[in-house]
Amino acid sequence: MLRLALVLLLTRSRVLLVVLSAALGLVAGACIFHSVRVEAIGSNADSLAIQTPVKAHLRDGSTVLYQAGVLLARDTLRGPGVRYGLTLRDSAAVSVVPLDSVVAMESFRRATDGVPTTIVSTLATAAGLVAAGVLAVVIACSNSDCFGNCPTVYADSAGTTALQAEGFSYTLGPAFEARDVDRLGIRPDRDGRIRLEVRNEALETEYVNRLELLEVRHAADETALPDPDGAALAVRDLVPATAIADAMGRDLHLLLARPDGAAFRTDARTLGEASPAHLDDAIYLVAPTPAGGDSVALVLRLKNSLLATLLYSEVILGNRGARSLDWVGRDLDGGAPALARWQEQRMGMRIAIWDGRRYRETARIRDSGPHAWNDVAVLIPVLQRDSVRVRLSFPADNWRIDRIAIAMRARRPVVRTLDFGQLLDGEGRRDSTALESVRLADQRYLRTSPGERFTVVAEVGTAAAEPARTFLIATQGYYEPWIGHDGLRAARDTGAVESLDAYLLKALRKWGTVREARERAFATHAADLGKLTVR
């Protein structure tokens, strides 16, 4: 029984009954999906056998664990399960659960990446506080379209909590576990400490493998930024591009000259003309070459639009409903290599340099999520003497770009990895077990529930003005989405398999009709989370 308890993710408060409605659908967020055909059970198209281990989160705050899967038969869940109360102390066998009593379901794994010795820790947070956090997320989701995301990192900025980073986006399941490095715009407090709050602000289960604080030492006239591989670059002598335009020929020089929140987005004509042969948009820029240098650094401030959220949650999985539980829990691992290749080739941003005859791809930037601005520097070679000509290509309207500049000087600075010495749960209590789970990239994970948060503290000391210091946060892990009540009732036997490019085209066409409304709703959602999450 204890073993079962360790893998149970609780929705711990009965207050959810008053706010979790049947309006909750499939919540996916910044993730990667793929379609896999799953046949319905027998001749009854209203039944579906879910074959992987799943949890059903109920309206009264209890959770039912199905270790061998469950049959979704019309309006009930049927099969041997164990129902747990709020504290994990009470349990009872169940065989039939009405679907109307289910808020959401999620798949889970007995092992991570095929290793049966994986250890999963949870925060020692009181049930009531966790429930308040879940409640806050649910309220935000019920007031607008719900946009999932990976762990968000916050820090105190002049007495106000400020969003700093969005960790390991697009890592659905352990096969896609990745390390993500983001720049922090903070300094140590007067005692030489850095405190960061890590939140789960979506309806998903997040598995954090490692958290690292990186200290970059550099000169006062340099800016330290991560590159697409997570290594640090120190850049200086930033200049704007001498010419910069998008695929429609729009002059972007003024729009992208400075980081002011007035961001680039794909022209409506380009988005409206998307076709199987034209899924991308592009930005072309020309920059001066450095005197005596063989490389420059492209400096960008950017984040994703909500196109990918729509693609993954509505187009690829939206019609599959409960089928996605098996796909996430089992089929995704087998399809991961092909899916990863598609992601690498199609999504993100591809950076190519003109060599005098053609554009030669030299780097790629992974999708980083729609919440936090991401500052990144890309080292690119100088291939021609007179100028550097760069093409940025990406799925149409997949990015919001706030600034593009060229650093005439770039170097690899000294980087020091600092350990977090404390991890505090949502009630401010030290949790040594959780801290050990995120110290190393190993088989230990810290699992967080929707609405949960924790704070990590590092002693970084005080330093003289020279050299300057910039801090980066490295996060590593993955997450698994919850399937809401409406998602479970969605069509279960579509069975059709389309290419991922075809799904992207469908998403582009739909996005062109809804992006204004979705972006307004997203702004409301972010504001609601800021107001309603609970300490």
Summary of the structure (lengths in Angstrom):
residues: 535
radius of gyration: 23.6
end to end distance: 31.3
largest distance: 75.1
contacts: 1865
relative contact order: 0.23
helix: 22%
strand: 39%
